[in-house]
Amino acid sequence: MQKNQPFRSKLSLRKKIALILFGLFLFLVFLEVSLRLGGFILSSIQEHRNLQSIKQKGAYRILCLGESTTGGQYPRFLEEILNQRNIGVHFSVIDKGAPGTNTSTILGKVEYYLAEYHPDMVIAMMGINDWGTLISFEAGTVSKGVLFIGSLKTYKLAKLIWLHILAKTRETGFYKVNEDRQTPGRIQAYLQGIRLQEAYAEVVSAEDAFKKAIEINPRNDNAYIELGWFYQNQGKFSLGEEAFKKGGELNPQNDNARYGLGWLYQNQGKLSLAEDAFKKAIEINPQNDKAYFGLGWVYLHQEGKLSLAEEALNKAIKINPRNDNAYIELGWLYQDQGKFSLAEEAFNKAIKINPKNGNAYLELGRLYQRQGKFSLAEDAFNKAIGINPQNDKAYGSILVLYEKMGKPELAKKYAQKFDRLRLGYCILATIENYRRLDGILRKRNIKLVCMQYPVRSVEPLKEIFPDRDGIIFIDNEKIFKDALRNSSYESLFMDSFGGDFGHCTDKGNQLLAQNIANTILKEVFNR
């Protein structure tokens, strides 16, 4: 009997551990449910208010957000189509699409738009101009599990507690880096850490790390500039402006502070302020080729200043003959002017400088395609894909090219590759900003409508949101693919800037508007 006693003791200990773990699991489940219940109650109240808002007399306001595919495009047809349905509600459509913008810029202006226009609904079709980290949404991958864990409110609460504990242990000296080594190298370590954190959307920790770098050395102007770039990427333009200006105050000769301000103003559409900031950076450092590049970009987007843009870009190239991006912008300028030989020369120079610049091959391919030089375009697109097999725009461009060349089998082959790529990945900035937009609108009881670009699947857009309740998704894939079977590509699109799609013609925009109206009337008004 005594020989069995140790076994029973060990078994009893295991049971105790199992009970403790089970109790901890139940506690975490209860905590998660409680945290989500609070959000559910608020969401229910918002939905009730939304129904009451729809019943009120007066115009039902719809705010359209996006890039050049929105600005001056489908919104001008949407209001007319909705009001023609005569459902007893008058619709007012507000078009705030802006060419050349990105989701961070759009989010930076949302609060102003909401206060100015008081919309009942926001339609967002955005993300084509975003760039940054690609994260996988493929089923069964680690990334999806990480996204799920990151969405848990208990995880976020534990993360905040852990960061607080780390801060306290450093303060008490239990865990710290040698305080006698407060050098720029140590600050750089913080900054490098933050860039890794940004890649995994650790936004709160990233901001704290930048602030820690400033705490170590309050007069480090470069730390303020890095913080300014961080805020700008988050769409927090007022905080970014403040950080850039602080860096400039600490060191009036730091041209990068003005350079950062230039892009910040440019992202807000404040082109005159951006121009002044880039000029100030050049005044401080006449050899700052990046500032000349920024100035050229600003001039490119101002009417009647193409000659100034060409001059600025050429100056950037003169200072730094290896500035391949300046050559690409110069190629864009020449292509818009119809100077195809000069555009070709500029794109080829960018490729010679940097043979791994896939965008240069992509733009060269589009130039050839525009001129009907299909074999050269095919070669350029394939090189862009070879450099970056994840370049969805290159896949989209080549499938459109094969359709124009009368090669449906090849077009189908690349369409399948393109669809798999698009379904599997999404840009990190797009994900974060769509989620931010959802959060902002939920707090104000404003209906969010997320719309996918023409011919593209809506599934990656749906995957962005852990909680899809209350969000309306508009799928423009089927209607455009069906339309393309019965009409030419050129009848629906004016170009192919997005690879597999481009800016819509009037016919394409009317197709978009009709699909939006049908979805809204069905999902919101039960018509």
Backbone torsions as a table, in degrees:
resi	resn	phi	psi	omega
1	MET	NA	-36.7	-178.7
2	GLN	-68.9	-26.5	179.4
3	LYS	-68.7	-28.2	-179.4
4	ASN	-83.5	-13.4	-176.5
5	GLN	-61.2	-44.8	178.7
6	PRO	-59.0	-38.1	-179.7
7	PHE	-63.7	-43.1	-179.9
8	ARG	-65.5	-34.6	179.0
9	SER	-67.1	-42.5	-179.9
10	LYS	-66.0	-41.3	179.1
11	LEU	-63.7	-40.5	178.8
12	SER	-63.0	-39.8	178.6
13	LEU	-64.3	-41.0	178.1
14	ARG	-61.6	-41.0	179.2
15	LYS	-63.6	-40.2	179.2
16	LYS	-63.0	-43.4	179.1
17	ILE	-63.1	-42.2	179.7
18	ALA	-63.0	-41.7	179.1
19	LEU	-64.7	-40.1	178.6
20	ILE	-63.2	-45.8	179.8
21	LEU	-64.2	-40.3	178.6
22	PHE	-64.8	-40.7	177.8
23	GLY	-64.2	-39.1	177.6
24	LEU	-64.6	-40.7	178.1
25	PHE	-61.4	-45.7	178.7
26	LEU	-62.1	-38.2	179.2
27	PHE	-63.7	-43.8	-179.9
28	LEU	-65.1	-39.9	177.2
29	VAL	-62.5	-45.8	179.6
30	PHE	-60.9	-42.4	-179.6
31	LEU	-64.1	-44.2	180.0
32	GLU	-62.8	-44.6	179.7
33	VAL	-62.9	-41.5	-179.7
34	SER	-63.1	-44.4	179.8
35	LEU	-64.2	-40.4	-179.7
36	ARG	-73.6	-30.1	179.1
37	LEU	-62.3	-38.8	177.0
38	GLY	-60.2	-44.0	178.2
39	GLY	-66.1	-36.0	179.4
40	PHE	-65.6	-41.6	179.2
41	ILE	-61.7	-45.2	178.3
42	LEU	-62.2	-40.2	-179.5
43	SER	-64.4	-39.1	179.3
44	SER	-64.5	-41.8	177.9
45	ILE	-61.7	-41.0	-179.5
46	GLN	-64.8	-39.9	179.5
47	GLU	-64.0	-39.4	178.5
48	HIS	-62.3	-44.2	179.1
49	ARG	-64.7	-34.6	-179.9
50	ASN	-63.8	-41.7	177.9
51	LEU	-63.3	-40.3	178.2
52	GLN	-65.4	-36.6	-179.2
53	SER	-64.9	-38.9	-179.5
54	ILE	-63.4	-34.9	-177.0
55	LYS	-76.2	-15.3	-178.2
56	GLN	-68.7	151.3	178.2
57	LYS	-73.4	159.4	179.3
58	GLY	104.8	-179.4	-175.9
59	ALA	-73.0	141.1	172.8
60	TYR	-92.7	113.5	-171.0
61	ARG	-93.0	130.9	179.0
62	ILE	-119.5	120.7	179.3
63	LEU	-99.3	123.5	-179.4
64	CYS	-102.4	122.7	179.9
65	LEU	-113.7	144.1	177.5
66	GLY	163.6	-163.8	-177.6
67	GLU	-103.8	-143.7	-177.6
68	SER	-68.4	-18.6	176.9
69	THR	-76.2	-8.4	177.0
70	THR	-108.6	-49.0	-175.3
71	GLY	-58.7	115.7	178.9
72	GLY	71.3	15.0	-175.1
73	GLN	-110.3	-112.8	-173.7
74	TYR	-63.9	-29.4	-177.9
75	PRO	-57.4	-31.7	-178.2
76	ARG	-69.2	-19.2	175.5
77	PHE	-95.9	-28.6	-173.2
78	LEU	-62.4	-46.1	-177.7
79	GLU	-60.5	-44.1	-179.0
80	GLU	-63.8	-44.5	-178.6
81	ILE	-64.1	-44.0	-179.9
82	LEU	-62.1	-44.8	-177.4
83	ASN	-71.6	-24.0	177.1
84	GLN	-70.0	-19.3	-178.9
85	ARG	-73.6	-18.9	175.7
86	ASN	51.9	59.2	179.3
87	ILE	-96.1	5.1	-179.8
88	GLY	93.8	5.8	178.3
89	VAL	-125.2	131.3	176.3
90	HIS	-90.9	130.1	-177.2
91	PHE	-105.2	141.0	174.7
92	SER	-126.1	119.5	-176.8
93	VAL	-105.3	127.2	-178.4
94	ILE	-109.0	120.9	-176.8
95	ASP	-98.0	109.3	177.2
96	LYS	-120.1	29.4	173.2
97	GLY	-71.9	145.2	-177.0
98	ALA	-136.9	125.9	179.3
99	PRO	-60.9	141.4	173.1
100	GLY	75.6	5.7	-176.3
101	THR	-89.3	176.6	176.8
102	ASN	-136.9	177.3	-173.7
103	THR	-66.9	-33.3	178.0
104	SER	-64.1	-41.9	177.7
105	THR	-64.6	-43.8	179.4
106	ILE	-60.4	-45.2	-179.6
107	LEU	-65.2	-30.4	178.7
108	GLY	-67.5	-18.9	-177.8
109	LYS	-106.1	-7.7	-172.9
110	VAL	-59.4	-45.6	-178.0
111	GLU	-58.0	-41.3	178.8
112	TYR	-64.6	-44.6	179.8
113	TYR	-60.3	-42.3	-178.4
114	LEU	-65.0	-41.3	179.3
115	ALA	-69.8	-31.0	-176.4
116	GLU	-81.2	-40.3	-170.4
117	TYR	-111.1	-15.2	178.7
118	HIS	48.4	58.0	-177.0
119	PRO	-73.5	154.6	172.3
120	ASP	-90.1	-22.5	-177.0
121	MET	-146.5	145.9	175.1
122	VAL	-123.3	125.9	174.6
123	ILE	-104.1	124.5	-179.3
124	ALA	-120.3	123.0	169.8
125	MET	-128.2	97.0	-170.1
126	MET	-150.3	164.3	176.4
127	GLY	122.0	-14.5	-175.3
128	ILE	-64.7	-26.3	-178.9
129	ASN	-97.2	4.0	179.8
130	ASP	-75.3	156.5	175.5
131	TRP	-146.7	158.0	179.1
132	GLY	141.6	-151.1	-174.0
133	THR	-72.5	132.3	173.3
134	LEU	-92.4	130.9	175.6
135	ILE	-122.0	146.3	-172.4
136	SER	-82.3	142.2	172.4
137	PHE	-116.5	14.3	-176.2
138	GLU	-68.6	139.8	-178.0
139	ALA	-61.4	139.0	176.1
140	GLY	82.8	1.0	-179.5
141	THR	-88.4	163.0	178.9
142	VAL	-64.5	-35.7	-175.6
143	SER	-56.3	-40.4	-178.6
144	LYS	-67.3	-38.6	177.0
145	GLY	-64.9	-39.4	178.0
146	VAL	-63.2	-41.3	177.6
147	LEU	-62.2	-38.3	179.6
148	PHE	-65.4	-47.4	179.5
149	ILE	-61.4	-42.4	179.9
150	GLY	-63.8	-23.8	-179.4
151	SER	-82.4	-14.7	-180.0
152	LEU	-67.7	132.4	-179.0
153	LYS	-69.7	-30.4	176.7
154	THR	-65.7	-36.4	177.4
155	TYR	-63.7	-45.2	-179.3
156	LYS	-63.9	-38.8	178.1
157	LEU	-65.2	-44.4	179.2
158	ALA	-63.3	-37.3	179.9
159	LYS	-63.3	-43.0	178.6
160	LEU	-64.4	-41.0	178.4
161	ILE	-63.2	-42.8	-179.7
162	TRP	-62.7	-43.2	177.8
163	LEU	-62.1	-37.0	178.6
164	HIS	-66.3	-41.5	178.8
165	ILE	-62.8	-44.0	179.1
166	LEU	-59.7	-42.7	-179.8
167	ALA	-61.9	-41.9	-178.7
168	LYS	-68.8	-40.0	-179.8
169	THR	-65.6	-33.7	176.9
170	ARG	-68.3	-38.4	-179.7
171	GLU	-64.4	-38.2	-177.2
172	THR	-81.7	-11.9	178.8
173	GLY	92.5	-1.7	179.2
174	PHE	-64.7	-36.6	177.2
175	TYR	-139.1	116.7	179.9
176	LYS	-161.0	161.1	172.1
177	VAL	-90.3	149.1	-179.1
178	ASN	-50.3	119.5	-175.6
179	GLU	-73.5	-10.8	-179.9
180	ASP	-86.7	6.5	-179.1
181	ARG	-118.7	47.5	178.4
182	GLN	-82.8	73.3	-175.1
183	THR	-110.1	165.7	174.8
184	PRO	-55.3	-30.9	178.4
185	GLY	-63.7	-38.3	178.8
186	ARG	-68.5	-40.6	177.4
187	ILE	-62.3	-40.2	179.0
188	GLN	-61.7	-34.6	177.5
189	ALA	-61.9	-41.4	176.4
190	TYR	-61.7	-42.6	-177.3
191	LEU	-67.4	-38.2	177.1
192	GLN	-65.8	-39.7	177.5
193	GLY	-61.3	-38.6	-178.6
194	ILE	-66.9	-35.0	-179.7
195	ARG	-67.9	-35.6	174.8
196	LEU	-65.6	-40.4	179.8
197	GLN	-65.0	-39.1	179.8
198	GLU	-61.0	-35.0	-178.8
199	ALA	-62.0	-23.1	178.2
200	TYR	-111.0	22.2	174.7
201	ALA	61.4	30.5	177.4
202	GLU	-84.7	69.4	-170.1
203	VAL	-66.1	-46.1	-177.8
204	VAL	-62.6	-46.0	179.7
205	SER	-64.0	-36.5	-179.7
206	ALA	-61.5	-48.0	179.9
207	GLU	-61.1	-41.4	179.3
208	ASP	-63.1	-37.4	-178.9
209	ALA	-67.2	-40.7	176.8
210	PHE	-63.0	-43.2	-179.8
211	LYS	-65.1	-33.3	177.2
212	LYS	-65.5	-39.9	177.6
213	ALA	-60.1	-39.1	178.4
214	ILE	-71.2	-36.1	178.2
215	GLU	-62.4	-38.1	179.2
216	ILE	-62.8	-42.3	179.5
217	ASN	-141.2	91.7	-175.6
218	PRO	-60.4	-14.9	-178.6
219	ARG	-104.5	17.0	178.7
220	ASN	-83.7	100.2	-176.7
221	ASP	-64.2	-33.9	-178.9
222	ASN	-67.0	-32.6	177.5
223	ALA	-64.7	-39.9	176.8
224	TYR	-64.6	-37.9	179.6
225	ILE	-66.1	-42.0	176.6
226	GLU	-62.0	-39.6	177.4
227	LEU	-64.2	-37.5	177.2
228	GLY	-61.7	-43.5	177.5
229	TRP	-63.6	-39.1	179.1
230	PHE	-60.8	-49.5	180.0
231	TYR	-62.6	-38.4	179.9
232	GLN	-62.3	-43.3	179.4
233	ASN	-65.4	-24.6	177.9
234	GLN	-88.1	-2.2	-178.2
235	GLY	78.9	11.4	179.0
236	LYS	-93.6	75.9	-168.5
237	PHE	-68.9	-35.8	-179.7
238	SER	-66.4	-40.4	177.3
239	LEU	-69.0	-38.3	177.6
240	GLY	-63.5	-43.1	178.5
241	GLU	-60.8	-43.1	179.5
242	GLU	-61.5	-42.4	-179.0
243	ALA	-67.1	-44.8	178.7
244	PHE	-61.1	-43.0	-178.9
245	LYS	-66.8	-35.5	177.6
246	LYS	-65.2	-42.2	177.2
247	GLY	-61.6	-38.3	178.1
248	GLY	-68.8	-34.2	177.7
249	GLU	-68.4	-41.1	-179.8
250	LEU	-66.1	-34.2	179.2
251	ASN	-141.0	90.7	-178.0
252	PRO	-59.4	-16.3	-179.7
253	GLN	-96.9	9.3	178.7
254	ASN	-87.3	98.9	-177.4
255	ASP	-66.6	-22.9	-179.3
256	ASN	-68.0	-26.3	176.2
257	ALA	-64.9	-42.7	178.1
258	ARG	-71.5	-36.3	177.5
259	TYR	-61.3	-44.5	177.2
260	GLY	-62.3	-41.7	176.7
261	LEU	-60.3	-37.6	180.0
262	GLY	-59.4	-46.7	179.8
263	TRP	-70.8	-33.2	177.2
264	LEU	-61.7	-46.8	178.7
265	TYR	-66.4	-38.8	179.3
266	GLN	-60.9	-41.9	-179.4
267	ASN	-65.5	-19.9	178.0
268	GLN	-96.2	0.8	-178.4
269	GLY	79.5	11.0	179.3
270	LYS	-90.4	73.5	-169.7
271	LEU	-68.1	-33.0	179.6
272	SER	-68.0	-40.4	176.8
273	LEU	-67.5	-38.3	177.6
274	ALA	-62.1	-43.2	178.5
275	GLU	-59.1	-46.3	-179.9
276	ASP	-62.2	-40.5	-178.5
277	ALA	-66.2	-44.8	178.3
278	PHE	-63.6	-39.1	178.4
279	LYS	-64.6	-37.2	178.7
280	LYS	-66.3	-40.3	177.3
281	ALA	-61.4	-40.0	179.1
282	ILE	-68.9	-37.7	177.7
283	GLU	-61.7	-40.5	178.9
284	ILE	-70.4	-44.0	-178.3
285	ASN	-134.2	93.4	-178.2
286	PRO	-62.2	-10.0	-179.7
287	GLN	-101.1	13.4	179.9
288	ASN	-82.3	92.3	-177.9
289	ASP	-65.9	-29.3	179.0
290	LYS	-65.4	-36.3	178.9
291	ALA	-67.9	-39.0	175.8
292	TYR	-64.6	-38.3	176.9
293	PHE	-61.4	-46.3	178.4
294	GLY	-61.5	-40.8	178.9
295	LEU	-63.3	-41.7	177.3
296	GLY	-62.2	-39.8	178.8
297	TRP	-62.5	-42.2	178.8
298	VAL	-62.1	-45.5	179.9
299	TYR	-63.7	-35.0	178.7
300	LEU	-60.6	-27.8	-176.5
301	HIS	-103.3	16.9	174.8
302	GLN	-120.3	131.8	-176.5
303	GLU	-63.1	133.8	175.3
304	GLY	79.8	13.8	-177.3
305	LYS	-121.8	26.3	-179.3
306	LEU	-65.2	-34.8	178.8
307	SER	-66.6	-38.4	176.5
308	LEU	-67.5	-36.4	177.5
309	ALA	-63.3	-45.2	179.1
310	GLU	-61.1	-41.8	179.8
311	GLU	-63.3	-44.9	-178.7
312	ALA	-66.0	-43.5	-179.7
313	LEU	-65.4	-39.9	176.9
314	ASN	-65.7	-33.7	176.3
315	LYS	-66.1	-40.8	177.3
316	ALA	-60.2	-41.0	179.8
317	ILE	-69.3	-36.9	179.1
318	LYS	-63.9	-41.4	179.0
319	ILE	-69.3	-43.5	-179.1
320	ASN	-131.3	90.5	-177.5
321	PRO	-60.7	-10.3	-179.7
322	ARG	-102.8	18.7	177.2
323	ASN	-81.9	86.4	-175.2
324	ASP	-65.1	-32.5	-179.6
325	ASN	-67.5	-31.8	176.8
326	ALA	-65.2	-38.1	177.0
327	TYR	-64.6	-37.7	179.4
328	ILE	-64.3	-44.3	178.3
329	GLU	-64.3	-37.1	177.5
330	LEU	-64.0	-38.9	176.8
331	GLY	-63.0	-40.2	175.9
332	TRP	-58.2	-46.1	-177.7
333	LEU	-60.0	-47.9	-178.7
334	TYR	-66.3	-36.8	-179.8
335	GLN	-64.6	-41.6	178.5
336	ASP	-64.7	-28.1	179.3
337	GLN	-86.3	-2.4	-178.2
338	GLY	79.1	12.7	178.6
339	LYS	-91.0	73.1	-170.0
340	PHE	-65.2	-35.7	-178.9
341	SER	-67.1	-40.9	177.6
342	LEU	-67.7	-37.8	178.1
343	ALA	-63.5	-44.2	178.5
344	GLU	-60.5	-42.7	179.2
345	GLU	-62.1	-41.5	-178.9
346	ALA	-66.0	-45.5	-179.7
347	PHE	-64.0	-39.4	179.7
348	ASN	-67.7	-33.7	176.0
349	LYS	-66.3	-39.8	177.1
350	ALA	-60.7	-40.1	178.7
351	ILE	-67.5	-39.3	179.1
352	LYS	-63.8	-39.6	178.8
353	ILE	-68.5	-45.2	-176.9
354	ASN	-135.0	89.4	-178.3
355	PRO	-62.7	-11.2	179.5
356	LYS	-97.5	8.4	179.2
357	ASN	-83.9	94.2	-178.1
358	GLY	-63.3	-30.5	179.8
359	ASN	-65.2	-33.2	178.2
360	ALA	-64.5	-43.5	176.7
361	TYR	-64.5	-39.1	-179.9
362	LEU	-61.5	-47.1	-179.6
363	GLU	-68.5	-35.4	176.5
364	LEU	-63.7	-41.6	178.0
365	GLY	-61.9	-41.7	178.4
366	ARG	-65.1	-36.4	177.2
367	LEU	-63.0	-46.6	178.9
368	TYR	-63.0	-41.5	-179.9
369	GLN	-61.7	-40.3	179.1
370	ARG	-62.7	-30.6	-179.6
371	GLN	-91.0	0.4	-179.8
372	GLY	80.4	12.7	178.2
373	LYS	-89.7	73.2	-168.3
374	PHE	-66.0	-37.9	-178.9
375	SER	-66.8	-39.0	176.7
376	LEU	-67.8	-38.7	178.0
377	ALA	-63.7	-42.7	179.2
378	GLU	-58.8	-45.0	-179.8
379	ASP	-63.1	-41.9	-179.2
380	ALA	-66.4	-43.3	179.7
381	PHE	-63.9	-40.6	179.1
382	ASN	-64.6	-35.7	176.7
383	LYS	-67.8	-37.2	176.9
384	ALA	-62.6	-40.8	178.7
385	ILE	-68.0	-38.6	178.5
386	GLY	-62.7	-37.1	178.5
387	ILE	-70.2	-42.8	-178.9
388	ASN	-137.1	96.0	-179.4
389	PRO	-63.2	-9.9	177.9
390	GLN	-97.2	8.4	-177.2
391	ASN	-77.2	92.0	-175.4
392	ASP	-64.6	-32.8	-179.0
393	LYS	-66.5	-34.0	178.5
394	ALA	-68.2	-41.7	176.7
395	TYR	-62.7	-43.5	179.6
396	GLY	-63.3	-40.0	-178.9
397	SER	-66.2	-40.8	-176.4
398	ILE	-73.9	-31.1	177.9
399	LEU	-69.6	-36.5	175.5
400	VAL	-65.6	-39.3	178.3
401	LEU	-59.8	-45.5	-179.5
402	TYR	-65.1	-32.8	175.9
403	GLU	-64.9	-40.9	178.7
404	LYS	-68.9	-30.3	-179.1
405	MET	-81.4	-3.8	-178.8
406	GLY	74.3	34.9	178.0
407	LYS	-118.4	74.7	-174.2
408	PRO	-62.4	-32.6	-178.9
409	GLU	-66.2	-44.2	177.7
410	LEU	-67.0	-39.1	177.7
411	ALA	-60.3	-42.9	179.6
412	LYS	-64.2	-41.5	179.6
413	LYS	-59.5	-47.6	-179.0
414	TYR	-74.5	-27.4	176.4
415	ALA	-64.8	-39.1	178.4
416	GLN	-65.8	-42.0	177.3
417	LYS	-64.2	-41.9	179.9
418	PHE	-62.8	-44.5	-179.8
419	ASP	-62.5	-42.4	178.6
420	ARG	-62.6	-41.1	-179.9
421	LEU	-64.3	-46.6	-178.9
422	ARG	-66.4	-37.9	-180.0
423	LEU	-69.9	-27.1	-175.1
424	GLY	-88.8	-21.2	-171.7
425	TYR	-136.3	154.5	174.9
426	CYS	-147.6	149.1	-179.5
427	ILE	-72.5	134.3	-177.5
428	LEU	-57.3	-43.9	-179.2
429	ALA	-61.5	-38.7	179.1
430	THR	-63.4	-44.9	179.6
431	ILE	-58.8	-52.3	-176.5
432	GLU	-62.4	-40.7	-175.8
433	ASN	-75.9	-33.2	172.7
434	TYR	-63.3	-41.4	179.1
435	ARG	-66.6	-38.5	177.0
436	ARG	-63.9	-42.0	178.6
437	LEU	-61.3	-43.2	178.1
438	ASP	-58.9	-45.0	180.0
439	GLY	-63.1	-42.7	179.8
440	ILE	-62.5	-44.6	-176.6
441	LEU	-72.1	-35.8	178.7
442	ARG	-61.3	-39.0	-179.9
443	LYS	-64.2	-24.2	-176.2
444	ARG	-108.3	8.7	178.1
445	ASN	59.6	41.3	178.8
446	ILE	-110.4	130.5	-177.7
447	LYS	-71.6	132.9	177.8
448	LEU	-102.8	129.2	173.9
449	VAL	-117.4	117.6	179.0
450	CYS	-101.6	122.4	-176.2
451	MET	-116.3	134.4	177.4
452	GLN	-87.7	153.6	178.6
453	TYR	-65.8	159.1	178.8
454	PRO	-55.4	144.1	177.1
455	VAL	65.4	-2.5	-178.9
456	ARG	-99.9	150.1	-179.3
457	SER	-71.1	143.0	-179.7
458	VAL	-84.8	-10.3	-174.1
459	GLU	-59.1	-46.4	178.1
460	PRO	-60.0	-31.8	178.4
461	LEU	-67.3	-40.1	177.8
462	LYS	-64.9	-37.4	-176.9
463	GLU	-65.0	-18.0	-179.2
464	ILE	-62.9	-33.1	-169.6
465	PHE	-102.3	118.4	174.2
466	PRO	-62.7	-35.4	179.0
467	ASP	-118.8	107.1	-176.4
468	ARG	-94.4	-4.4	-176.8
469	ASP	-58.1	130.7	177.7
470	GLY	88.6	-11.3	179.8
471	ILE	-93.4	134.3	176.2
472	ILE	-99.5	130.2	179.2
473	PHE	-111.1	132.7	178.4
474	ILE	-111.2	120.0	-178.4
475	ASP	-98.1	116.0	179.2
476	ASN	-106.0	14.1	-177.9
477	GLU	-72.6	-56.5	-172.5
478	LYS	-65.5	-45.0	-175.3
479	ILE	-63.8	-34.4	-179.6
480	PHE	-79.4	-36.0	177.2
481	LYS	-66.5	-37.7	176.2
482	ASP	-65.2	-41.1	-179.8
483	ALA	-65.0	-37.1	-179.1
484	LEU	-69.1	-23.7	177.0
485	ARG	-71.6	-25.2	-175.3
486	ASN	-107.9	-4.5	179.7
487	SER	-149.4	170.1	-177.3
488	SER	-78.4	159.5	177.0
489	TYR	-59.8	-42.5	-176.2
490	GLU	-65.8	-20.9	178.9
491	SER	-74.7	-20.6	-178.4
492	LEU	-107.2	-29.5	-175.9
493	PHE	-129.4	143.4	178.6
494	MET	-86.7	-22.0	-178.9
495	ASP	-154.8	-169.2	178.4
496	SER	-136.2	45.2	-175.1
497	PHE	-62.9	-28.1	-179.4
498	GLY	-87.5	3.3	-178.2
499	GLY	95.9	-79.9	-179.3
500	ASP	-90.9	-4.5	177.1
501	PHE	-149.6	174.3	178.7
502	GLY	-151.3	-161.5	176.4
503	HIS	-70.7	133.8	-174.4
504	CYS	-75.8	148.4	167.5
505	THR	-76.7	177.7	176.6
506	ASP	-58.5	-39.0	178.7
507	LYS	-63.4	-42.9	178.4
508	GLY	-65.6	-41.5	179.7
509	ASN	-67.0	-35.5	176.3
510	GLN	-66.8	-36.3	176.6
511	LEU	-64.2	-42.9	175.9
512	LEU	-59.7	-50.7	-176.3
513	ALA	-61.2	-39.9	179.2
514	GLN	-64.7	-41.1	179.5
515	ASN	-66.5	-39.6	177.7
516	ILE	-63.4	-47.4	-179.0
517	ALA	-60.3	-44.6	179.4
518	ASN	-59.5	-43.4	-177.9
519	THR	-68.1	-46.1	-178.7
520	ILE	-62.0	-47.2	-178.1
521	LEU	-64.1	-33.9	179.2
522	LYS	-76.2	-48.1	-173.3
523	GLU	-77.2	-33.8	-175.0
524	VAL	-101.2	-41.0	-173.4
525	PHE	-108.6	2.1	179.0
526	ASN	54.1	41.3	179.7
527	ARG	-116.1	NA	NA
